[in-house]
Amino acid sequence: MRGPCARTARAALVPALLACAHAAGCGPAGDAGETRAPGARGAAPGRGSAGGDASMTTPEVAADRSEYLFVWAGDADGGESDFLAVLGAEPGSPAYGTVIATAPVGLAGMAHHTEHVMPVGGHLFANSFRAGATFVFDLTDPERPEVASRLTSAGPYTYPHSYERLPGGNVLATFQNRGEGNRQPGGLVELDPRGGFVRGADAANDVEPGVRPYSLAVLPDRDRVVSTTTDMRSEAPTATSVQIWRLSDLALLYTIRLPETPGNAHWLPAEPRVLPGGEVIVTTFACGLFLLEGVDSETPAARPVERFPWENPRECALPVVLGRFWVQTNATTHSLVTLDMSDPRDPFLVDRLDLAPDAEPHWISLEPGGDRIVVTGVGSLRGTVLLVRIDPATGELSLIEDFRDPGSAAPGVSFDRADWPHGAAGAAVPHGAVFSRR
């Protein structure tokens, strides 16, 4: 098995002109090759928000657009520093689609994940995974980004990966390891807003001893955290479990194996997310979706609810949630897909946005209070930042064509360039990317 993002060191590819087409073709959690037809635009009769959970109403979209995108990028050849780039994201602005500023961090460590959305307060966590480093960026003045602090460990925990904000402003992070190298499972670590160690707890367990904490979702009202277990280095046995923790004391309560599914869709648990109704959905890099039931009970269990086409090593990576809609990346089908999750036990396909034949979307993040999604990836997406719009009433996806480099014939902002505000560093590969809070 090749782990998530193992292909980021491939040679840069010239971004292709994207072909936008809406098509069917998501596979359910049943037999291989079976397909599920798209639903109507909006709720299908008897299956959508009408008569469903009131929490699944159409969200309102803010009138003001985010002014900036914060994009975390690494040098394409691995020789220059990782850096955070600030892009103009406000339609109609002279800076729209341009690189406004950059903040290099002084090391080339594989720029990887940031926080999944820009938090309130103006400080953003981002990791350079191979270097085992986390950087906290001060973005209170977005056009003058600065590194506010840096950490490489927290207590005994090393190799941080994903971050979620807690209600008080602290950060809960997954750390893949304890100690040096990749010998021991890491754990969950609470950090203060500048990255200072607050507390931590081990992920080691008897159910799946080789777990490596990967990503997480926090349920503060239920005193729970759900984390996934995939090894970034692909050295531990193939992960198949999720872990449930008590938030108040970071006690590890349960390690649960995902049930075996056709096509090994239970392999490599990736990203947990919480739906508006409180349900927890877990994705896998092998393109399965699982509903985690009884998170705050004594008998939690996982149920497979959807399976997308998967051809290893092309993965299903990050999702976003907008109201009743779940948007999922799928590198195998070179697309983003929207599912209606009004009934989390029986999601159905609403739309699919096909990108170029070689595009492999990986990272997506939703504009806070908005209807835009930022997309990065590999294949022909390597080195490109795209924007996609989701209709909050229907779930329909469309490429935002006018977000592009000045004078370019192709949508998207290219990071395949010689010069940056911080110098002639050459081509770069964007990964984590989030919208500013207006």
N, C-alpha and C positions, 0 to 999 in steps of 0.2 A: 504493500500500500504506500502511496505517496500522500504525505500530509497536506493540510490546507496551505495554500500559498507557496508550495514548494517550487512552483514554476516561475517565481518572480525574478530569478536570475537569468532567464532566457534572454537571448539577443533581442533588441528592440525591433518591433515590427511597425511598418508605416501604417498609421490609422487609415482604415478603409472608409469609404463613403457608406454611411449606414442606410440600410434599406428598411423602411418602416412598413410593417405589414401586420395586420391582425389575423391570427389564425387559431384554430383549435389544436389539441394534441396533448394536453396534460394527461398523465396516466394516473388512475386511482390506486388505492391500496390493494387492488385485486390482482388478476393475472397479468403477466407481462404482455405488453402489446395492446392491451385494452385501452381505449381512449374514452374521455368524457367530453361531451359537446359543451361549448360555451353556453352559459345562461344568457338570458336577455339582458340588455343594458339596464342595469339596476336589478331589483329583486325579481327573481322568477316567481310565477304564481305559486303561492303556498310555501315558498322557501326563503324569501328574503326578509326584509325588516318588517313588512306588513304582518301584524299579528305576532311578531317575534319579540325578542328581548328589547325592552325600551332603551337599554344601554347601547344598542346598535343603530341609533338614529344617525342621520347624515351630519357629519361635523361641519361647522361653519368655517369658512376660509377667511383669514384676515385680509383686509383691503390692501394693506401695505406689504410689499415684498421684502424679503431679506435683502440687505444691501450687499452682503459679502458671502463668499464661500471660503472656508478655511480648509486647505488641502495639504495633507501630510505626504511627503514624497521623498524617495531615495534616488540616488544617482544610478543611472541605467547601467553603468559599468562598475559600480561599487567602489569607485575611487574618491569621489567627492562626498561632502557632508550631506546627511539627511537634512531636510529643511521644511518649514511650514510656509506655504504660499497663500497669499490673500488675493482672491479673484473678485472682480466686480460681478455682482449677481442681480443688480436692480435693472430691469428692462427700461430702456430709454435713457439710462445714465451714460455719459461718455466713457465711463470705465467698464461698462457691461462687456463681459467676455475677455477682459484684459487681466494681466498679472500686475497688481498694484504694488505689492511688497513681498519680501521673503524674510525668513528668520532661520539661518543655518544654526545647527546645534554643535558642530565641531567634531562629529564622528559619523562614519558610514556604518550603520548597524542594522540595515533593513527596516526602513520606515514601514510600519505595519498598522496596527489599529489605533484609532483615537477613541474617545467616548463616542457613543452611538449617535448622540445629538448634542448640540452645543448647550451647555448648562447655563443657568442663570448665574451671574456674577462675573463673567468675562474671563475665566481661566479654564483652559482645556488641557486634559491629560492625553498624551500620545506615547506610544512605545516604539523603540527601535529593538525589535525582538532579538536578533542575533547578538546584539551587544548587551542584552539583558537590562536595558535602560528605559526609564520613563522620564519624559520631559513634561513640565507644566508650563504652558504658554500663557503669558499675560496678553489678552486681546481686548483689554478695556479701551484702548485706542486701536481699532482694527487696522488702520493704515500704518501703524508702527508696532508690529508684533515683536515681543521679546520673550526670551526664555526666563521664566521666573525662578525655576528650581529644577533639580535633576536628582533622580535616585536610581540605584541599581539593585538594591535589596531592601527588604523591610523585615527587621528581625532576622529570623533564619530563612526567610522565603526569597526565592530568586526567580528571575525570568517572568516578569509581569506580562499579562496579555490583554485582558478586557477590564472595562471600568463601568460602574454604574453609580450615579449619585444617590445618596441617602437624603431623607427629608431635611436634616439639619445642615446639609452642605458638604459633609464628608463624602469620601469616595470608598466604595467597596470594590475590590479588585480581585481577579483571579491571578494567582502566581503558579506557574506550571511546576515549579520545583521547590524542594527544600535543600539548601546547601548547594555546593558547586556541581556543575555538570547536570546530567539528566538521569541521575541514579535514584532519586526518591520523589514521590509525589509531593506537590506543593500544597496549597490551601487557599483559603479566603483570607484577605487582609483588609482591614479598615485603615484608611489613610486620612489625614486631615487635608484641607484644601490646598496645601502646598506640598503634599506628598509625605508628610511626617507619619511615622508608624504609630498607630493607635492600639491595635490588637490584631491577632491572627489565630487561625485554627487549621489543623491538618485535615487533608482530604484522604489520608490513608485509611483503608478499610479492608475487610475480609471478602467482600463480594467480588470486587474487581481491583486487585492490588495494584495494577499498573496505571491507574487513572492519572491524568494530568489536567488539572482544572483549566478549562478553556474559556467559556463565556458564562454569563449569568443574567438572571432576572431577579429583581427585588420586589417582594410583596409586603411592604411595611405594615399595612392594615391587618395582615394575617400573620405577622411575625415569622415570615418565611423567606428563604432565598432558594432558588433553583439554579444549579450550575451543571455545565456539561464537561466532557472528560477527554477530548481528543488531544493526542500528543502532537504538538507542532513539529517536532523533529522526526516523527514517524518511526521512533525507535521502540516504544512500548507496544505491547500487543494491541491489536485493533480494538478500540474502545467501543462499548455498546451500552454504557450506563449513564444515568443522570443522578445527581445527588440533591437531597433536600436538607436544608439547614434551618435552624432556628435563628432568626436575625438578632434577637435581644442578647444572646450570649455566644453566637456563632457555633453552637453545638451541631455537629453532623448527626442528623437523625436517621436518614435512610440513604442507601445506595441501591438504585433500582435498575435492573437490566431492562433495556427495551426489548419487547417481544420480537422473536425472529419473524421476518417478513420476506416475501418474494423479492428476488434481486438483491438480497442483503441490504435492504433500505434501512435497517436498524444500525448499520455500521456508522461509526464516527459522529456521535452527537455533536452538534455545532452551536446553534443559537436558540435559546429560550426567549419567548416573548409572552407578555400578558395581554389578553384581549380586553376590550372595554367592560365585559361582563365578569372579569376576574379569572377566566379560564387560562391555563398555561399551555402553550403549544411549543414543542421542541422540534427543530429541524435537525436533519443529519446531512453531512457532506455527501452521503450516498443517496440523497434526494428523497428521504422519507419525512413525513410530518406525523407527529405523535401528540395526542392529547394526554396531558398528565392529570389524572383524576385523583381527588382526595389528598391534595397537597398538604392540607392542615389536619388530616385524619391519621389514624394509626395503620391504615391499610392503603397507602397510595399505590397507584398502578398507572401504567402507560398503555394507551390504546392507539394502534395505527389508524390514521384517518385519511391519508393521501400519500400517493407515491408518484413522483415525476420520472420521466426518462433519465437514466444515468448511465454514462459510459466512463468508467474510471480512466484517467484521473480528472475528467471534467466534472466539477462539483456543483452542488447547490449550496450557496453560501448565505449571505445576509438577507433577512427579510425586513420589511417595515409594515406597520399596522396603521391604517387610517379608518376609524369607525369599524364597520363590519368587514372591511376589505383587508386582505393579506396579500402583499406583493412580495414575490419570491424571485431571486435570481436563479437561473439555470444555465450553466455553461455548456451542458450537453446539447441543449436545443438553441443556444445562442440567443436567449430571450429573457424577458421579464414576464411573469404571469400574475394575474390577479385572481384570487379566490374569494368567494363570498363565504364568510365564516359565521353567518347568522346562526347556524346550527353547527357548532364546532365538531360534532360527531359526524357530520355529513357535509363537508365543504364542497363547493362546486365552482368550476371554472367560469369566470366572467370574461376575461380578455387575456390576450397574449400579444406582446410587442416583440416582434422579431428584429434582431439587429443584423449586422453583417454576418456572412456564413462562418467567419473565423472568430467572431467576437465571443469572449467569455466573461460575462459580467460577474463581478464578485462582491464588491462593496456597494451598498445603497444606504442613503440616509434621507429622511423626510424633513422638509422645511418646517420648523416649528410654527404651528398655526396655519400652515400653507398647504399648497397642493402640488409642490414640486419635489422631485426626487433627484438627488445627485448620484451618479453612477460612475464607478471605476472598475477596472478589470484587467484581464490579460488577453492573450491572443492578439487580434487586431485592435482591441481596446487598450492594449498596453501603451501607456503614455498619453492617454486621452481622458478628459473629464467631460461627461455628458450630463444634460438635464432632461428629465422626463416629467410630463405632467400627468397626474391622476385626477380624473373627475370624481369628486367626493360623493356624488350622488349615484354614479353608475359603476365606478371602478375602472372605466376605460382608460387606457394608457396611450400617450402620444409623445413622440419625440419633440422637444423644443428646438425648432430648426434655427432660430436666430441667435442662439447661444453658441458662438463660434469665434474663432480668431478673426480679426479684421482682415477682410479680403479673401478669406478662405472659402472654398466651394463646399466644404464638408462641415456638418454640425460638430460641435465640441471644441474645447480648448486643448490644444496640443502642448504636452510637456517635452516634446522632441524639439528642443531649441538650444541654441548655443549659449545665449546670454540670459542672465537673470538679474534682478535688482542687487543680489549679493555678489555678482561677478560672472565670469565666463566658465560656469560649471558644467555646461553641456546638458545632454538629454537626461531626463529624470522620469521616474515611474511613480505616479500618484497611487495612493492606497486609501487610507482613511480620509474622509471628507465630510464636513458638516456645514450647514447654513448658519449664518449669524442670526442672533435674535433681533432682527430688524436693524 
